[in-house]
Amino acid sequence: MRKSGLVVVAAAGAMMVVLSLFLTAPTQGQGDKSASTFKAKCAVCHGAGGKGDSADLKTVIQDGKGKMPAYGKSLKPEEIDAMVAYIKSLK
């Protein structure tokens, strides 16, 4: 491989690392927000460990189920995804 080809490969690799760090940074902040939302709105019924049916968490959070209210209008789709990830981390 010529020197210019090696520089291009190294630059592409560095860009991938920077891009992956950029894309994962907001998720960590969402995790903090998800944790506080879970503690404030969910833990009363589901406990700190998130007990309950986890068949399709995203749908249940969006649409509600039984006595649980729907949060699809008050949470953004990415907030619901972050909540699902947080609940799965409790198990």
N, C-alpha and C positions, 0 to 999 in steps of 0.2 A: 504494500500500500504506500502510495506517495505521501509526502509530508502534508500536502494540502488536504488529501482525503482523510488523514488522521485528525487534522484540526477540525474538519467538518463533523466527524464522528464524535469527537470530544465535546464540541459545542452542542450537538444534538443531545448528547447524554446529560450535559449540564442543564440544558433547557428542560428536559424531562424531570429532573430532580427538583428544580425550582417550581415548575408547574404542579408537581404532585404536592409540594409543601403548601403552595398557594391554595390548591383545591381542598386540602384537608383542614386548613386552619379554621374556616367558619364552622365546621362540624364540631370542633371542640367547644366553641362558644355555645352552639346549639345544645350540646350535651349538658352544659351548666344550666341553661334555661329550661331544658326538659326535666332535669332533676328538680328544680324548684317548682315547676308546674306540677309535676307528679306529686310532690310532697304536699302542695297546697290543694290540689283538686282530686287526686286519685287515692292517695295512701289511706285516707279515712276509711274507705271501703275495701281496698285491695291490700292494705298493709305495706310495710316497707319493702317486702320482697316481691310485690307485684303479683300476688296470687290471683287466679282467675283463668278463664278460658282464653288461650292464646291462639286459637285456630286461625283467625284472620284479624290480627290486632288493628291493622290500618282501617279496615271496614268498620269495625266496632267503634273505634275512636271517631271516625268521620260521622257515622250514622247513628251511633248509640245502640243500646241493646238492653232490654228489660228496664230496670230502674236507672241505668246509666244514660245520661244525656248525650246528645250528639255534639261534637266539637268541630264538625266540618265547616261551619260558617265562622267560627271564632279563631280557628288555627289555620295557618297557611299550609299547603301541602308539604313543604319542606319541614315545617314544625311538627307535623304529624309523623313524617318519616323519622325525624330525630327522636320523637317520643317512642316510636316502635323500637328503635335501636337502643334507647335507654332502658326500656322495659325488658328487652331481651338480655341486656347486660346484667340484670338483677338475678336472672335464673342460673 
